[in-house]
Amino acid sequence: MLSYQHAYHAGGTADLHKHAAMCLLLERLAEKDKPFAVVDLYAGHGVYDLTGGEAQKTREFEGGVGKVWPLRGKKSPPGITRLLGGIEALNPTGQLVRYPGSPALARGFLRPDDRLILNELHPAAFIDLKRWAARDKRITLHKRDGLEALVGLTPPPIRRGLVVIDPSYEIKTEYADVPKTLRKAHRKWKDGIFLVWYPILADERHADLIAGMKSGFDGEVLACELVFDKPKGAKDAPGLCGTGLIVVNPPWQFDQAMSETGEWLAKALTKTGRHGCAWLKRDDAPR
Ligand SMILES: C[S@@+](CC[C@H](N)C(=O)[O-])C[C@H]1O[C@@H](n2cnc3c(N)ncnc32)[C@H](O)[C@@H]1O
């Protein structure tokens, strides 16, 4: 299908939630001397121009990064501080004109021996991504179907790292196909950390995804949701009602760090919205 274009949505609330979680996970991976790999299966364009036609048409970034950008320099949880640092690196004059996609954020954490494996199927997005990644020897690019690549590209040669699964959910069956395929990938890479983003819509079609993530995984599985203000009298309102994340094998105490970050975001971005994390599967064994 490939009609989705992330440039219309870059820097919106969903990006902030997903990217703050990514920052927390990447920070943990970069704490140790050992190299890590990031596999980003739906990478998008790399970096987004907020002054461009797409971003200006929806102006979604105003309700997301536009609200958080003025808060830089004030006290914020580590996930937000790191995310703001990544955004500041692209906007050195202080004027918010560019927003980092998941590849740009991940690249900000890479050391010489770490690796970033990017996949994107959309021809135009792939060209932008290739241009953006040019000559960085730590980055490899693929143009494959994301779910096929989830199994094909895992585990990466460096067996310590993160897989980012951020589909556009243009095809309804993706909600059921993601957990099915993720189970196969997880069997091949038991220690990998897997981050899945999903939209929360009024018709709750993400229920299939949540149900599928509750079984068939050896490790722990955490879900975190940021639910927006309810539009007045709009039970079946179109558009996002919230943004969700699932993490397979979350690092120790990630749930606490993500709760703090998510609650901060709910306060900064919404009037009455809320954030919560819940275990879909919890290991009882003490760590
Ligand atoms: C939500 S956007 C990705 C945003 C990016 N992860 C970020 O956070 O900056 C989803 C991307 O998946 C791409 N895409 C859609 N269907 C795909 C497929 N079957 N395989 C790989 N990429 C696909 C779209 O072109 C789009 O760039």
The ligand as a Gaussian input file, in Angstrom:
#p B3LYP/6-31G(d) Opt

LIG

0 1
 C        5.594000       5.476000      11.446000
 S        6.651000       5.619000      10.072000
 C        8.255000       5.416000      10.754000
 C        8.759000       6.508000      11.608000
 C       10.140000       6.279000      12.182000
 N       10.254000       4.970000      12.797000
 C       10.460000       7.324000      13.220000
 O       10.162000       7.109000      14.405000
 O       11.041000       8.352000      12.855000
 C        6.430000       4.082000       9.254000
 C        7.351000       3.888000       8.065000
 O        7.182000       2.552000       7.595000
 C        7.264000       2.547000       6.181000
 N        6.581000       1.316000       5.727000
 C        5.258000       1.124000       5.477000
 N        5.018000      -0.166000       5.171000
 C        6.228000      -0.804000       5.254000
 C        6.626000      -2.143000       5.088000
 N        5.743000      -3.111000       4.781000
 N        7.918000      -2.461000       5.279000
 C        8.834000      -1.498000       5.617000
 N        8.513000      -0.195000       5.769000
 C        7.221000       0.147000       5.600000
 C        6.599000       3.838000       5.766000
 O        7.062000       4.231000       4.485000
 C        7.042000       4.783000       6.888000
 O        8.225000       5.468000       6.513000

